[in-house]
Amino acid sequence: MSLTFGGVAALLDVDLHVAEGEIRAVIGPNGAGKSSLLNIVSGLYRPDQGEVWFGDRSFREVPTSKLATHGVARTFQNLALFKGLSVFDNVLMGLAHRVRAGLLRQIVGSPLARRIEAENRAAAEEVISFLHLSEVQDRMVGTLPYGLQKRVELARALVVRPKLLLLDEPFAGVTVTEKQELSQHVRNARDSFGATIVLIEHDIGVVMELSDRVAVLDYGRKIADGTPDQVRADPAVIDAYLGVAHEDDTELAI
């Protein structure tokens, strides 16, 4: 797919295939087009050329209002949490699309509305426990350390049990210990919840250790795609990150 802004190319003929059940990383220097790619997949941008496929369905413009019903969830580089609400209520917000009972029936407490509410609360409690957030579930999100807020946003995305989970720089701004913990939670999300994961991340060490396959963008083009070992040793990737000449046996230092 391709995408331009005012004549400036953000993406040029980029294709990205994600296999079911894998952790797929997209890396590249600042301005490489990583966020633009994720924004297309999540419906925030419409590509000038190309389509997005979810299974056997293709979209010229992804319907953002129906992402959850298509099995897609996303976290953001800048936390999109409600700081004045509790952890539990923030996670519960991820299930707003399930409320189909109608306002009137909710007001009068219809059996359908009560059943949906009970199911949503049970789902929120399950993912909160899964991510070891039970001890803080009643605290306002704004009072939590940044690393825990990152985990809350992951919980809100996971509560819908997505088939495809998009993570936009999930490790940015957290400590080394928090990165290790969050990496394990991402693995567990794939292994226990069956989510296919696409992540954008600047920490190359985390990417190489966590991902099954890695795609590398530079100036809007895909310059490499393969396993972490293949990408690490690719001369084009070394040049993109280091901006220096390379020898044939040079590897990307991480």
Secondary structure as the mmCIF struct_conf table of DSSP 4:
data_model
#
loop_
_struct_conf.conf_type_id
_struct_conf.id
_struct_conf.beg_label_comp_id
_struct_conf.beg_label_asym_id
_struct_conf.beg_label_seq_id
_struct_conf.end_label_comp_id
_struct_conf.end_label_asym_id
_struct_conf.end_label_seq_id
STRN STRN1 SER A 2 SER A 2
STRN STRN2 LEU A 3 PHE A 5
TURN_TY1_P TURN_TY1_P1 GLY A 6 GLY A 7
STRN STRN3 VAL A 8 LEU A 11
BEND BEND1 LEU A 12 ASP A 13
TURN_TY1_P TURN_TY1_P2 GLU A 20 GLY A 21
STRN STRN4 ILE A 23 ILE A 27
BEND BEND2 PRO A 29 PRO A 29
TURN_TY1_P TURN_TY1_P3 ASN A 30 GLY A 31
BEND BEND3 ALA A 32 GLY A 33
HELX_RH_AL_P HELX_RH_AL_P1 LYS A 34 VAL A 41
TURN_TY1_P TURN_TY1_P4 SER A 42 GLY A 43
BEND BEND4 LEU A 44 TYR A 45
BEND BEND5 ASP A 48 ASP A 48
STRN STRN5 GLN A 49 GLN A 49
STRN STRN6 VAL A 52 PHE A 54
TURN_TY1_P TURN_TY1_P5 GLY A 55 ASP A 56
STRN STRN7 ARG A 57 PHE A 59
BEND BEND6 ARG A 60 GLU A 61
HELX_RH_3T_P HELX_RH_3T_P1 THR A 64 LYS A 66
TURN_TY1_P TURN_TY1_P6 LEU A 67 LEU A 67
HELX_RH_3T_P HELX_RH_3T_P2 ALA A 68 HIS A 70
TURN_TY1_P TURN_TY1_P7 GLY A 71 GLY A 71
STRN STRN8 VAL A 72 ARG A 74
BEND BEND7 GLN A 77 ASN A 78
TURN_TY1_P TURN_TY1_P8 LYS A 83 GLY A 84
BEND BEND8 LEU A 85 LEU A 85
STRN STRN9 SER A 86 SER A 86
HELX_RH_AL_P HELX_RH_AL_P2 VAL A 87 MET A 93
TURN_TY1_P TURN_TY1_P9 GLY A 94 LEU A 95
HELX_RH_3T_P HELX_RH_3T_P3 ALA A 96 ARG A 98
BEND BEND9 ALA A 101 ALA A 101
HELX_RH_AL_P HELX_RH_AL_P3 LEU A 103 ILE A 107
TURN_TY1_P TURN_TY1_P10 VAL A 108 GLY A 109
HELX_RH_AL_P HELX_RH_AL_P4 PRO A 111 PHE A 130
TURN_TY1_P TURN_TY1_P11 LEU A 131 HIS A 132
HELX_RH_3T_P HELX_RH_3T_P4 SER A 134 VAL A 136
TURN_TY1_P TURN_TY1_P12 GLN A 137 ASP A 138
BEND BEND10 ARG A 139 ARG A 139
STRN STRN10 MET A 140 MET A 140
HELX_RH_3T_P HELX_RH_3T_P5 VAL A 141 THR A 143
BEND BEND11 LEU A 144 LEU A 144
HELX_RH_AL_P HELX_RH_AL_P5 TYR A 146 LEU A 158
TURN_TY1_P TURN_TY1_P13 VAL A 159 VAL A 160
BEND BEND12 LYS A 163 LYS A 163
STRN STRN11 LEU A 164 ASP A 168
BEND BEND13 GLU A 169 GLU A 169
TURN_TY1_P TURN_TY1_P14 PRO A 170 GLY A 173
HELX_RH_AL_P HELX_RH_AL_P6 VAL A 176 PHE A 193
STRN STRN12 THR A 196 ILE A 200
BEND BEND14 HIS A 202 HIS A 202
HELX_RH_AL_P HELX_RH_AL_P7 ILE A 204 LEU A 210
BEND BEND15 ASP A 212 ASP A 212
STRN STRN13 ARG A 213 ASP A 218
TURN_TY1_P TURN_TY1_P15 TYR A 219 GLY A 220
STRN STRN14 ARG A 221 GLY A 226
HELX_RH_AL_P HELX_RH_AL_P8 PRO A 228 ARG A 232
TURN_TY1_P TURN_TY1_P16 ALA A 233 ALA A 233
HELX_RH_AL_P HELX_RH_AL_P9 PRO A 235 LEU A 242
BEND BEND16 VAL A 244 VAL A 244
TURN_TY1_P TURN_TY1_P17 ASP A 248 ASP A 249
#
